[in-house]
Amino acid sequence: MEVSKTCASAICVCLLLLFWFLDMSMATTEPSPPQLNKAQDSIMRGISGLVSSAMAASSSITPNWNTSSNPCQWNGVNCSAPGSNSSVPAVVTQLSLSGFGLSNATILASICRVDTLQSLDLSKNFFTDLPGQFGPCPMKAGLQALNLSNNRLSGQASNFSSLPKLEILDLSFNSLSGNISTQLTYLPKLRILNLGSNDFDGPVPTSMVPSLEELVLSGNSFSGHIPMGLFGYGNLTLLDLSQNNLTGEIPDEFLSVPRLSTLILSGNNLSGAIPRSLLNLTTLSRFAGNQNRFHGSIPKGITKNIRMLDLSYNNLSGEMPSDLLSPDSLEAVDLTANKLEGLIPRNFSQSLRHLRLGGNLLSGRLPETIGNAMSLAYLELNNNQLVGSIPWQIGKCKNLALLDLSSNKLHGALPDELGNLEQLVIMKLPMNNLSGYIPNSFSNMKNLEVFYLGPNSFTGGIPSSVVQLPRLCYVNLHGNKLDGAIPSSISSLQFLLALDLGDNELAGTIPMMPTKLSYIDLGHNYLEGHIPSSIGTLSNLEILDLSHNNLSSQVPSSFASLQRLTYLLLSYNQLSGPLPVLPRWVKVDVTGNPGLTDGTEDNTPDKMIGTKDDFRSPTWVAAVSFVVGFTISFYAGIRK
């Protein structure tokens, strides 16, 4: 037994020694950080001092550049590996000073001394000029990528003849102006050029070298036709000419650029038909021609290769091709605001995520096959002439985040299966003739924020489980035939920003309200009882409309505490007693309350302080604008 214990102990010691040697071996084989030679080390520490001084002067956050450490370990600094021969020093190959708040271009004199630099990023700073295009600068001989975007550069772009190896040039989001003619001719290796969001004008430049692969000229003032010279760049994979002043028809020459994968022409004044050569460009995956003047029909087979198609806000007409929504790889189709008519195609791709067909002349029913679009996250069919009921199969689209069927001719009850849309954020169904009860199954929509069902012809009560949804911030049930009391559970809506229950047949009292409301509209109902004094605790309340109801008793004295209140409408109720003293900036309408007196001035029963028109003016517009802005921002986010 003693022998066994001794052997076991010896084995443990051997294992420990083995692990220790393995650890030491691994530690000794880890590569050490590359070390710069003395000259570059000195240059980098000098740059660090200039950066720190500039950022201290501008109260910006100093980057994590510890001058006592190896510059190759600083944020934004990349060095080449020392190679197998550790005696060979490393060199700085990439330098990023993006977002450092720099404005003094004299720092470029120090950066220019880093003659091994291949990539320089000076974006998101405050440079207004670049003296002498860097002047004498050893760095320029080997520089391959230069990013000067998001600065304050102005004036005309100089030529870049002293950058013979430059492959990537980004000058976007500055204030550069003038024509682009020969400035880019002297960049023999240029592959990627971004001049977007400047003030360039004149014709679209065609003076770049044939090696160009990506060209972004968006957000300028280029004018004229799309030049035929662009179709000589056979290596182009991305062409963005959006948000300019281009006119005329698009040349039908896209087979000359066989590698093109992204074509963005939106926001111009282009006209004519959609070029048919786009249908045979097998590499093209995204085509955005929205906000132009294209007319004619949508070519059959246009989505055979294109995965993302945006032709919204044009003058396209006719019926949609039957194969438009069926290709297996299709992701997004946006044909909003055209003149399309006829039926919605029945074949839906399972990969389709965004479908926007609003603002057309589409008719017929929403196909039951919509349930096959299992990936659908965004469905907008508003402002058409669709008829029939909402198919229950739409409840199979469980990734749906936005559903907008507003302003159609839909009728019938809401299917319970809509409650399966647990990811839904926005539901917009107003301006139809929908009827029946609001399904209790809607309580499953835990992510719902915008709940817009009016006007329609819904009946019954407001389900208490629905108004308890945790993320609701906008509820509009205006103009239905709802009855019963407002559920007391509505007080749980801690994020509610707008509540419109107008023009219904509600009966009962107003419940306790949440504390974060800024706008309450319960006007034009049949509400009874007294106004809860707890409304006076809504410190953010700006607009309160309780007009055209059957409310009685006194106006709570707690209203005097509403320091942000701007408009108060209490007209045409049965209120009595004195009106509390309100802040002097509040516009009040108490017309049609015979027993209500103005305690601050003259006790006239039908007192109107401010008018209905006043109420519908600046702050009302601001409240509505918030909701519209919120919805639009959501749309934008979901389309990216």
N, C-alpha and C positions, 0 to 999 in steps of 0.2 A: 504493500500500500504506500509506504514512504517513497519507494522508487517511482511509483506512478505519479505521485504529487510532484516529485522533483522533475520528472520529464515534462509534465504539464507546465510547470513554471518556466522551464527552459524554452519550451515551444512559444509561450507567450512573449518572453523576452526577445526571441528571434523575430516574431511577427512585428513587435513594436519597432525593432531596429530596421526591419525591412520597410515598414511604412515610413519611418523617418528618412531613410535613404531615398525612397521614392519621392517624398515631398521635397527634399533638398534638390533632387535631380530635376524635378519639375520647376522648382523655383529658379534654378540656375539657367534653365532653358527658355524662360519667359523673355521675350524681346524687350530690351530697354527702350525708353522713348528716344526718338531720333534727336540728335544734337546738331545745332547749326554751327557753321564756322563763325569765327569771331566777328567778321565783317557783317554778316547778316544778323547775328545776334545783337550787335550794336544798333543796327538799323531798326530792328523790331522794337527794341527798348526805347529808341527815340520816338518811334511812331506811337508807342504806348503813352509816352509823356504828353505828346500833342493831343492825343485822343482824350486823355484824362483832363487836360486843361480846358479843351473845348467843351467837354460835357459838363464840367464843373461850372463854367461860365453860363451855360444854358440850363442849368439845374436838371440836367438829364441824369439818368441812372448810369453810373460808371460800369463798364463791362467787367467781367471777371478776368482781368488781366493782372495777375500777380507778377510784378517785375522781378521778384526774386526766384520765380520758377522758370522752367523751360518754355520759351515762346511757342514751341510746337504743341504745347498742351493748352494754349489759350483758346477760348471760344472764338470760332470763326477763322482760325488759322490751321491750315493743313500743310504738312511737310511731306516730302518724298521719303520713302523708306531708305535707310542707309545701305541696304543691300547686304550681301554676304561678307563684304569687307567692312568691318566695323570702324576701320580707320578713316573711311570716306565720310565726310560730314553730310548731313541732310541739307535740303534747301526748301525754302517756302515756295509752294506752288499755288496755293489758293488763299485768298484773303477776303473776308466778308466783314464790312463795317456797316451793314444794313441796320437802319433804325438807331444810329448812335447820336442823332441830333446834330450832325456836323454841318457847318455852313462856310467855313473858311477854306477855300480851295488851295491854299498854300500847303496844306498837308500832303497834296499830291506830289510835291517835290521830294518828300521822303519816301513815299510809296514807289515813286519812279526808280529809286535806287535798288529796289528788289528785282534784279534783272532776271530772276528765274520764275517770276510770277506767270501763271497760265490763266488764272481766273481771278477777276476783281469785281466785287459786289459793293457798290456805294449807294444802293437803293434806299429809299425812305429816309432821306436826309434833307438838308435845306440849301444845297448848293444852287447858286444862281448863275454861275458861269464857271467855265473850265479854262483858265488862262492858257492861250496858245495851244489848245488841244493837248494839254500836258507839257508843252514845250519840249526841250531836249530830255529824252526819257529812255534810258536803257531798257526799262520794263517792256516797252511797246514792241520790241522786236519779237518776243515770244508769246505775247498775250493772245489767248484763244477765246476768252469770254469776258465781256464787259457789260455790267448791269448798272445803268444810271437812272433807272425808273423811279418815279415818285419823288422827284426833286422839284426845284423851281427854275430849271434851265429855261432860258428864253432866247429870242433871236433866231437867226438862221442856223441850220446844222452845217458845221464845217465838214470838209472832206476828211477821210480817215486813211489817207494814203500811207501813213507811217505805221499802220497796223497790218502787216502783210500776212500774219497767221490768224487773224481774228475770224472766228467761226460763228460766234453768237454776240449780237449787239441788241441791247434793250434800252431804248430811250423813251419808253411809254410814260404817260402821266406826268408830262412837263408842259411847258408853254412854248415849245419850239414852233417856228412859223416859216412861211415862205414855201417856195417850190423845192421839190426833190428832183434834181436833174442828174448831175454827174458826181454828186458827193459820195455815192456808194460804188462807183465804178472801180475804185482802187482797193477793193476788198476781195482778193481773188479766191479766198477760201470760205467766204460767208455762206452759212447754212441756215441760220435762224435770224430774222430781222423783225423787231417789234417797235413800230413807231406810233402805236395806238395812243389815243387820248392826248393829242397835241393840237396845234393850230395850223398844221400844214394845209396848203391849198394847191390849186392848179391841177393838172392831169395826174392820173395814177402813174407813179414812176415805173419804168421798165428798164432802168439802167443797171440793175444788179447783175451779178455774175450768174452763169447758167447753173451753178451748183446749189442755188437756193432751194431749201426744203420747206421752210415755214415763213410766211409773209403775213404780218398783222399790220394793217393800216387803218383800223377802226377808230371812230370817234374823232375824225378830222374834218376838213372841208374840201376834200378832193372832189373834183367835179368832172363833167364830161361823160363819155361812154367808157365802158370797160374796154381797155385797149387790147387789140389782138396780140400785142407783144407779150402779154402775160401768159399766153398759151404756148409760148416757147420755153417755158420753164418746166421741162419734163420731169424734174425731180420733186416738184411741189407735193407735199402731203397735207399742208394746211394753208388755206387762203381765206383771210378775214378782211373784207372791205366794208363792213357794216358801219352804220351811223355816219354816212358821208352825204354828198349831194350828187351822186351818180344818177345818170338818166339813160334812157334808151333801152333797147332789148339786150339780153345777154347773148353773146356769141355762142352758137351751138357747136363748140369746138372742144368739149371736155375730154374727148378721147385722146387729145394731144397731151394730157397730163394724167397718164395711166396710174400714177401712185396716189392721187388725191384722195384723202380720207375724210377731210372736214372742209366744207364750203359754207361760209357765213356771209350773206349779202343783205342782211336785214337793215331796215331803217334808211332806205334810199328812195329814189323815185324811179326805180326800174320798172319797165313795162313789158308787154308782150306775153308770149306763152312760156310755159316751163320748158327749157331745152330738153329735147328727147335724148340727147347724148348722155344725160345724167343717168338714164335708165340702164345703160350698158357699161357704166363705169363701176366695175365690180369691187373696187377698193373703197368707194364712197360709203361711209357709215353715218355721216351727219350732214344734213342740208337745212340751213335756216335762211329762208327768203321772206320772212315776215315783214310787215310794214312797208310794202311796196305797192305797185299798181299792176301786178300780174293779173291777166285775165285768161279766159278760156277754161277748159276742163282740166281735171287732174289726170295725168296720163296713167293708164293701166300699167301695173308692174313697177310703179315708182318706188315701192317699199320692198322690192325683191332683194335689194342689197342694202338700202338705207335703213338704219335702225332707229334714227331720230330725225323726224321730219317736222319742220315748223314752217307753214305757209299761212299763218294767221294774218288777219288784217290786210287782205288783198281784195281783188274783185273776181275771184274764181267762181265759176258757176257750173251748172249741170249736176249730175249725180256722182256720188263717190264710186270708184271702181269696186266691184264685188270682192276683189282680192286685197283691198287696201289694208285691212286690219289682220290679215291671216298669216303672214310670214313668221316662221318659227323664231327668228332672231329679233323681231320688232320690239322696240322699247317705248317709243313715244311718238304720238301724232297730235299736232296742234293745227287745227283748221278754223280757229275762232274767227268770227267777224268776216265771213265771205258771203257768197250768195248761193251756197250749195243747197240743193233740194233733193227730194226723194227720200228713200229709206236708209236707215243705218245698216251697213253690211252685217250679215248674220255670223260670219266666221271671225272669231276673236282668237288671237294668239295668246298662248299661256304665258308668254314672256312680257306682254304689254303691261306697262306700268302707268303711263300718263296718256289720257285720252281727253282732248279738249275740242268739242264741236259746237260750242255755244255761239249764239249770234248768227245763225244761219236760217234757212227756210226748211229745215228737215221736218218730215212728217211721218205718219205711221206710228207704230208701237216701238218701245224700247225692247229689242229682241231678248227672249228668255235665255238665249245662248250667252248673254253677258256673264253668266255664272262661270263660263269656261275661262274667263280672263282672271285666272287665280292670282296673278301677281299685281293686279290693278290697285294702285294707290291713289289715283287722282282721276275722277270722272266728272267732267263738266259738260252738260248738255243743255244749259239754260238758254232762254230766249230763242226757242224754236217753236214748232207746231206739233209736238209729239202728243199723241192721244193714248187712251187706254189706261190701264192701271200699272203701277210699279211692279215689275215681276219679282216674285219672292226669291228667284234665283240670285238676285243681286246680293243676298245675304251670304252667298258662298264666296264672295270676294273679301276674304277676311283681313286682307292687308289694306283695305280702303281707308284712307285718311281724310279725303274730301269727297263729298257727294253734293253736286249742285244740279238740281232738276228744275230750278225756278223758272217762272214765266213760260209755261207750256200749257197744254190743255189736258193734263193728266186728271184722272178721276178715280174714285174708289177708295178703299181703305188702305192704310199702310200695312204691309205684311209684317207679321211678328218676326219673321226671319231677319229683318233689318237689325234686330237686337243682337245678332251674331257679329256685327261690325264693331268689335271691341277696340279696334285701333282708330276708329273714326274720330276726327277732331272737329270738322265742320260739316254740318248738315243744313242745306239750304233747299227748301221746298216751297217757297211762297209763290203767289200768283198762279195757282192752279185751281182745280175744283175738287181737291182731295177731301174725303169725308171720313166719318167713323171716329172711333176712339183713338187716342194716343196710346200705343201699345205699352203695357207695363214692361215688356222685354227690353225697352230702351234703357232700363236701369243697368243693363250690362255694359253700356258704353262709357266706361270709366275714364276715357280720354277726351270725351266730348267737351268742347269749349264754346262753340257757336251752335245754338239751337234755334233755327229760324223756320217757323211753320206758317206764318201768316202773311197775307190773308189767304184763307181757304174756307172750308166748311166743316171743320172738325167739331165734334160734339162731345158731350160728357165732361168729366172733370179733368183737372190737371193731376196726373199721377204723382203722388208724393215721392215715390221712389226715383222718379226722373229728376225732379228739382233738387234732389240730394246728391246728384253727380258731383264728384269732388273738384272738377276743373272747369265747370261752367262759368263763363264770364259774360256771355251775351245770350239773353233769352228774349225772343220776339214771337208772341202768339197773337199778335194784333189781327183783328178782323176775322175772327172765327165765330163759332156758336157755342163756345165752352160755357159751362155753367158750374154751379157749386161754389165752394169757398176756395180761396187761395190757400194751398197747403201750408200749415205752420212750419213745415220742414224747410220752406224756402229760406228761412233764417240761417240755414247751414251753408248758404252760398257765399263763402267768405271772399271769393274772388270776383263776384258779380260786378260788372261795370255798366251794364245796360239791361233794363227790364221793361219790356213793352207788352202789355196785355190789353191794349186798347181795342175798342169796338167788339167786345165779347158780351156774353150774358152772365158774367160771374156774379155770384151772390155770396154774402158773408162779410166777415171783417178782415181788416188788414192784419197780418201776423207780425210778430216781432221780426225786425229786419237785421241783416248783418251790418258789420261796422266798417266795411271797406267800399261801400257803394259810392259812386260819384254821380250816378244818373238813375232816377226812378221815374218811370212813366206808367201809371196805372189808370190813366184817363180814359173816359168813354166806356165805362163798365157799369155794373150794377152793385158796386161795393156798398156795404152797409156798416153801421156801427161807428165807433169813434176812431180817431187817428191815434195810433199808439205813440205814447210819449217817448218810447225808445228810439224813434226816428231822430230825435234830438241828439242822440249819441253818435250819429253817423258823421264823424268829424270831416270826412272827405266829400260830403254831399255838396254838389254844385247845382243840380237841377232836380226839382221835385214837381211832378205833375200828378195831381189827384183830382183833376177837374172832371165834371160831368159824371158824377156818381151820386150815391144817396147817403153820403157820410153826414154824421150829425155830431152834436156836442161841440166842445170848444177846441180851438187850435191849441195844441200843447204849448205850454210856456217854455219847454225845453228847446223850441225852435230858435229861441234867441241865442242859443249857443252855437248855431251853425255858422261859423265864421267864414266858410268857403262858399256858402250858398249865394247864387247869383240870380236865379229865377225860381219863383214859387207860384204855381198855378193851383188855386183852390176853387175856381169858379164853378157855379151851378152845382152846388151841394145843398145841404141843410145845416150848415155850420152856424154857430151862434156864439155870443160872448165877444170879448175884446180880442183883437189880433195882437199877438205878442210884439214887443218892440224888437225889430229886426235890424241888422246892420244896414247902414244908409245906402249901400250899393245894391241891395237886393231889389229886383223888380218883381212886383207882386200883382197878381190878378185874382180878385176875390169877388168879381161880378156874379150876381145871381145867388147870393147868400143873404136873405133878408134879415136874419138875426145877427149877422156878423158886423162888428163895429171896428173901426180903425182906432186903436187905443193911442196912437201917436199924434193924430191930427184932428179930424173933424167928425168922427162917428157916423159918417154917411154910410147907409146900409150897402148900397151897390157900388162900393169903392173899387176903382180899377187904377192901380198904381203901376204904370207900364201897360203895354198892350199885348195882345196875342201875337201881333207882328213882331214886337220887340223880342218876345220869347223865341220866336222862330228865327232869330237873327244870329249874331256872332257866336254865342256860346252853344246855341243849339247846333249850329253848323259844326262847331268844334267837336261836340260830342259824337255827332254822326260821322264826322271825318275820322275820328279815332277808330270807330268800328270798321269803316271802309279801309282805312290804312292798315289796320291789323290784318284784315282779310287779304288784302293785296300782298302784304309782306309775307304772309303764309304761303300764298300762291308762288311767289318768287322763290321762296326757300325750297318749296317742294319740287320746283321744276329744275333746280340746279343738279 
